[in-house]
Amino acid sequence: MTEATEAATEAATTAVEGAMEAVGDVVTDIVGESEAVTEALGAATEAATDAVTGAVEDAAGAATDAVTGTAAEATEAAADTAEAATETATEATEAAAEATEAAPMTAMDMAKTLLTPEGFDAGKVGELIDSSNLGDVQKLALKTGVEQAANNPDMLKAVLDQVKAALGM
């Protein structure tokens, strides 16, 4: 691989990883940190990076062939390279969209888990309440109950049931 190919591959890989990291941050903000989301985003990033690396390497090969070939071959190689780059960008966008589409369902599953005695995390339940459409007074009442339930396991189930009812779950 030439220096130019390596530089192009590195630049493209960095761009894809940056874009996928941004998508990952948005998804994580929506659904929180979870192993399934992390694995899905990792797989999407890896697939997009591999696709971009392959496209850049193919483009470099096509450019080398074009230099040694005729003008018609150069034009064809340029068209093929543009098509490959467009396809790679489309694949990366689709992978990001799939990860984002999976997020709302994962968020609901996470909320359901948090609102059980086994999955309870007072801080995350407080964040869930804060991000809801509930009025400030109701949010304060629910969060106060959650804080008290964190220190009193006997009232935990009742408080979690109140939170579920308020959130329409």
N, C-alpha and C positions, 0 to 999 in steps of 0.2 A: 504494500500500500504506500503511495507517495505521501509526502508531507502535506500536500494540499488536500488529499483525500482524508488523511487523518484529522487535519484541522476542520474540514467540513463535517466529518462524522462527529467529532467532539462537539462542535457548535450545535449541530442538529440534536444530538443526544441531550446536551445541556438544556436546549429550548424545550424539548419534549418533557424532560424530567421536571423542569420549572413549571410547565403548564400542568402536568399531572399532580405536582405538589400543591399547586393552587386549587385544583379540583379537590384534592384530598383534604385540604384545609376547610373548604366549603362544606364538604360532606361530613367531616368530623365535627364542625360547628353545628350542623343540623342534627346529627344522630349521636354524637359523642364518640369516644374512643371505643372501638370494639374489634375483636379479632377478625370477624367476618369482613367488615368494611376495610380494615387494614390489608387483609389478604387480597380482596378484590381490587383495591387500588394498586397494590404491588404488582399484581398480575397484569393489570391494564398498562401500568407504566412500563413493565418489562416488554410487553407485546409491542407497544408503540415505539420504544427505543430500538428494539430489534428490527422493526419495519423501517424506521428511519435510517438506521445503520445500513441495512440492505439496499435501500434506495440510493443512498449516497455512494456506496461502493459500486452499484450498478451504473450510476451516473458517471462515476470516474472511469469505469471501464468503457462506457459508451463514448465518453469524451476522448479517451485515448484512441479508440478505434476511429473516431471521426477525424482526428488529426491526421491519421495515416490513410484515411479513405478519401472519397470524393465529397464535393459539396452537398450532393443529394443525401449521401449517407450521414453527413453531419446534421443536416436538417431533420432527418428521420430520428437520429439519436437524440437530438434536442427535444423533439416532440415526445419520444418515449420517456425521457427523463422527466419532463414536465408532467406527463400522465402518471408516472410512478410517484412523484412527489405529491400530486393531488390525491392519489389513492391513499398514500401514507397518512396525509393530513386528515382525510375522511375517516380512516380507520381509528386514528387517535381520538378524533372528535366523537365517534360512535362509542368507543370504549369509555370515554368520560361521561357521555350521556347515559350509558347503561349503569355506570356506578352511581350517578346522580338519581336516576329513576329508582334504583334499589333503596336509596336512602330513606324515603318516607315510610316504607314498610318496616325497615330496620328500626327507625325511630319509634314506631308504634310498638314493635316487639320489645325494644329496650324499655319503654315506658311501662309496659305491662310487667316486665321483669322487676323493675325498680319498685313497683307498687305491690310487691309480695314480701312477706316477712323474710324469705330466703334471699331475695335480691335487693333488699332495702339498703339504700345509701342516703342518709339524711341530706347531705349536700346536693346530690344529684336530684333528689325529689324536690328540694327547694328551688333548684334551677328550672326544673320542669314546671313547677307552679309559677315561677316568675315569667316564663316564656308563654304562658297561657293567656287567653283573652279575658280571664276573670277580673273582677273589679279589685281595686287595691285593698279594700277592707277584707274581702273574702280571701285574697292572697295572704294577707297578714295573719288571719285566723288559721288558715290551713298550715302555713309555715310554722306558726307557734305550736300547733298541735303536733306537727312532725318533729320539731325540736324536743318537745316533751316526750314523745313516744320513743325517741332515740335513747332516752335514759330510762324508759319504763316499758319493757317488753310486753307487759300485760295489756297495755292500751294500743300497741302497735297495729294490730289487725284492724281495730275499729277506726283508727286515724287513717290508715291506708284506704279503707272502704270509703271514708268521707272524701278523700282526695280523688279517688276513682269516680265517685258520683259527681263531684263538682266538675271534673274534666270530661264527663260524659262517657266514661269507659265502663 
